[in-house]
Amino acid sequence: MTVEFSLIRDFSELEALREPWRALAEAGGAGALFRGPDWLLPWWLAYHQVLQAELHVLAGRDGDRLVCLAPFYTRSARWGPGLKVREVRLMGDAGPRPPALDLLFEPGYEDRAGAALAQHLAAEDQDWDVIELEPLRDPSRGRGVLVSRVGNAGYSVRSQHAAGGALRIALAAAGIEVGADADDDRATAYTDDATALRKGLSALKRLSRLEWADREEASPLADREAAQLLEDVTLRLGREHRARLARLDDGSNEAIAIALVVDDGDRAVVLALAVDPRHEAHAPARLLSVEAQAAAVRGQVALDVVPGAAEHALPSLPTSRQRALRLQIFGSTGAATMARTYGAVRKRVEAAREAPGTAAASARAAWAKIRTAASPVAGYDRMHLYRGELWTRDAPPPEGLVLGTFSEAEFDALDEALRGELIRALDLDEAYCRKKWQRGDLVILARLHERPAGIAWCARAPVHVPELDRTLDIGPSEAYIHDVYVAPAARGRAVAPSMLDYLARELRQRDVYRGWALIGSDNTASVRAFEKAAYTALADVVHARIGNVDRLIVRPPDPEAKKLLGLT
């Protein structure tokens, strides 16, 4: 009997395969959730537009029976200057990634289905340039047959270890002992409470962004596609008690670590883990100790931890690394040939950059000289653009904190001693302040136990931003918060979030309903304050300068962000 493949391009046709697809995934063993429709269909709905992707799912049948499924999609991608290729990729390979994805084969059909899939791909090789698959689990017999057949047919195949995978904590019987930290009274978990799950996901996103900001990279959990996917899957699996959000708080009941844990067969998977960088040393192990014990109680045999911004410290339990693979198959087109050559050169350059020896050292030294010479004429600033709909929380300020507006007339009315105290405590400059008031700014002043504690400046008209060397296009019902400063002695007392909440109330009374803020990528304190005040990151803004030429880059290219920055 032969296996015949058909191409699925319509989402409704793919959705109709949900039940046989799920059964095929479960027949393949561990990892069924992430290779099946319960993860990949929501992923497609969340990501296909931003990826500009098209479905290219190959379904293999023996008669009417589904025996193989290759959940592919296609997109056009830029591999290098002037080089665009048509890629075939695996659904699920963008955003929050699971430990591994794969092609699905019914047990007993690996040889026939793998060979038939190779034949089908070869027959349509003018429609693709590169098949790029990761993260793949290892091993896979059906995929091995596929690779062998396409290699024998003359196609170039590359396989290597990929980023990702998981760190697997082996769990003993249900009575596993994970140490004293396992019963941490600061740890809580939520399963079927939709409100608590949404709040937990919001905290997870905030901490993840703080972590990735240390690397000057955008968190894969911070975009709206990731938020849509994780909320959809978490709420649905939470109702089935297969997903939980675990949270570890500090002494002030602020989240310092959040984990999203999903049960996938007999394994629990920490799909996302985010930690406040200030608590990196101990918080991950404490939270994972509790989750390891909870997983064992549920009858799970392992806890897989997917790395995030960094590989966090794990509890003292038996741990092994579950490697993920990357597979590339280059087609027969001219673009495929160029992509193969470009990829080989790039790989050698990256290897040389890390290699020991005189040649590599010389290359690094030369690059250092180039950077030093270019520094006077080249550089860039990276900032996060935040947007807030000005809904007030009406949360009471901390004890001893008094907030109010602060006008130029009130500043002038202070005697010399009080004015000096204010300027020294808040690092102000009198000329700078007067320039802001001349623009009609709204100012909020905070005093903690009668001493100056913080100040926030807000513009309600087009305002020049020196860091970007441009004027922002502020609308009539919008405001730009361009300075929020907290005195060192008052930090850690929720002064900044309280000022932002008070400012939101004042702005709404003036018919202003949206606030904007640009925050430096290394300013984790401001990021934390604005996210506590319910602002959300809309885009990253990069101001690149080379000589007398400068350029502003917005990623993702959000229309509202571009309008604000005068790029439309």
Disulfide bonds with the S-S distance in Angstrom:
none
